[in-house]
Amino acid sequence: MAQHIKLIWDLRGPDAKPMAEHHAIHLKEYIAREKLELIESGVEELTSTHSLAYIVIKEKNMIQVRDALKPHRGERVES
């Protein structure tokens, strides 16, 4: 099974969900500009004031993306 990394950006406040949706657009633009493989991306609304934007990428690209985009956290995922 391939190892992938889910990089996560937490957004908080009354506008958390629309901010996360907007942030997700920029994450996908970065991945396309850098010609990296995007496994998955999306937005999750955890509460009315806490949403997150995320991307799932190949483990080998994690350091490049982490250093450029500074996610709040990350986790390994298997696919």
N, C-alpha and C positions, 0 to 999 in steps of 0.2 A: 504494500500500500504506500502511496506517495504521501509525504509529509507536506502539509501546507500550514501557513501561519495566518491567523485572523488578527488583523490590526484594527484597533477600536479607538474611536474618538467619542468621549462622553460630552454631551451638551446639556446644559441645565438652564432652567428658567422658564418663564411662561411661553416663550417662543422656541422651546427646545426642538420640537418636531420639525417645524419649517427650517430651522437652522441646520438640523441634521440632514434633511433632504437636500438643501443647498450645498452643504459640505460634501455629500456623496457625489454630486456632480463634479466637483473639483477633483476629488479622488480619482474618479474614472478618467478625467482629462489628463491627469498626471500619468496614470498607467498607460494610456494611449500614446502620449507624447514620448514616453521613455521606451515604448515598444515592449512592454512587459506583458506577460500572460496574466489576465485577470480570471481567477477561478470563480469568484462570486463577489457581489457587493450588495449593500442594502442599508436599510434604516430600521431600527427597532425602537418602538415607544415603550419604555419601561414604566413610566408614570406620566402624569400630565405635565410634570416639570423636569423630566429626565428622559432623554432620547439618546440614541447613539447611531453613529455612522460607522460602517465597517467595510473592509475589503479583505478578501482571502486571496493570498498570493502563494507562489512557490517559496519554499523555505530558502532556497538559494538567493532570492531577491530581497529577503527580509532586511538585511543591514542597509542596503541602498535606500529602500523605501522608508525604513525607520529613521535614518539620519536626515533624510530630506523632508519628511512630513511630520515627524515627531508625534506619533500616536500616544494616547494616554496609557494604553496597555495592549497586550497581545496574548494570544494563546495558540497552542498547537491544535490542529484539527487533522484528522485522517480522512482520506477519501479514496 
